[in-house]
């Protein structure tokens, strides 16, 4: 997943990826997910009316940016 990819969330709403994947703050030392051993990555997605941080495993790439 990279900047410019067209993605859809679990509700079917489409958006454009604005950032490279980054480790969630919860997954860093001291975070809640870190203590449980969970690791997940976030990207910022421009939805039609707002920007949302979304876990990469919760969206599907519909079209890759070239």
DAPE-V219817 format. One record per run of one state. SS is the DSSP state (2 for helix, 1 for strand, 0 for the rest). FROM is the first residue (numbers start at 1). LEN is the number of residues. If there is no record, write none. Layout:
ss = [SS & SS]
from = [FROM & FROM]
len = [LEN & LEN]
This chain:
ss = [0 & 1 & 0 & 1 & 0 & 1 & 0 & 2 & 0 & 2 & 0 & 1 & 0 & 1 & 2 & 1 & 0]
from = [1 & 6 & 10 & 14 & 18 & 22 & 24 & 25 & 28 & 32 & 37 & 41 & 47 & 51 & 56 & 59 & 64]
len = [5 & 4 & 4 & 4 & 4 & 2 & 1 & 3 & 4 & 5 & 4 & 6 & 4 & 5 & 3 & 5 & 3]
